[in-house]
Amino acid sequence: MAKRSLSSLKRVRQNERRRIRNLERRSALKSQIRKARDTIAKGGTDAAQKVFRLTAAALDKAAAAGVIHRKAASRKKSRLAKRVNTLKPARK
């Protein structure tokens, strides 16, 4: 087996820690999105808006951390916002 430098072994350890951390963050994000969709489906306007704000913040945070792409976060926020806006009563 070829010799490996100490720095390359350290990078392997760092990458593994980051991979696990990103998996956890991505899983929590998916759970948050699922919770938002369920709340919107139930139809409570105030609850849906509150959960949407929390989900939007979580998406922005995940994008800033590099867990998901920033445009993917924007797309998901836009689609959730569209669902929330359908719950609002029509203006007269």
N, C-alpha and C positions, 0 to 999 in steps of 0.2 A: 504494500500500500504506500502511496506517495506521502511524503511529509506534508503536514499542513502547518501554515504559520499560525501563531497565536492570535493574530488579529483576525484571520479568517474564521477561526473557531469562535472568537468573540462575536463576530458578525452573525454566525449561525445561531448562537444563543439569543442575540438581540432580535433577530428576525422571528424566531420561534415565539418569543415573549410578545412581540408586536402582533403576530398573527393571531395568537390566542386572545389578546386584548381586543383586536378588531372584530373577531368573531363574536365576543360577548357584546360589544357595542352594537354590532349589526343586528344581533338577535333582539336586544332590548329595543332597538329602533323599530324593528318589524312588529314587535308586540305593541308598541305605542301606536303605530299606524293602524293595526288591527283594532285596537281599543277605540280609536277615533272613528273608524268606519262603523263599528258596532253602535257607538253612541249616536252617530248621524242617522243610522238606519232606524233607531228607536224614535227619532223625531223631536227630541227636546232641543229647542233652539238655543237656549242659554247654555245648557250643558255641552252642546255640540260646539259652540263658539269657544267655550273655555278649553275644551279638550283640543280643539284645532290650534289654539294659540300655543299650548304646551307641545303639541306635535310639531308645529312649525319651528319652534325653538330647538327641539331635539334634532330635527332635520338639519337646521343651520349648523348646530354644534357638530354633528357627525360629518358634515361637509367640510367644516373648518379643520377637523381632525384628520381628514383624508380617508375616512371610513367609506364614504360614498362620494361620487363626483358631484360637484356643486350644481351642475345642470340637472342631474338626476334628482337632487334635493328640491330644486326649483320646480321641476315637473311634478313631483309628488305633492308639493305644497299647492300648486295650481289646481290639481285634480281634486284634492281634498276641499279647497276653498270653493270650487264649483259645486261640490255636493252640499257644503254648508249653506251656500247662497240660495240653493233651491228650497231650503227650509223656511227662509224668511218670508213673511207675508208680502204680497204684492202691494206696492204703493198705489194710492188713489190720487 
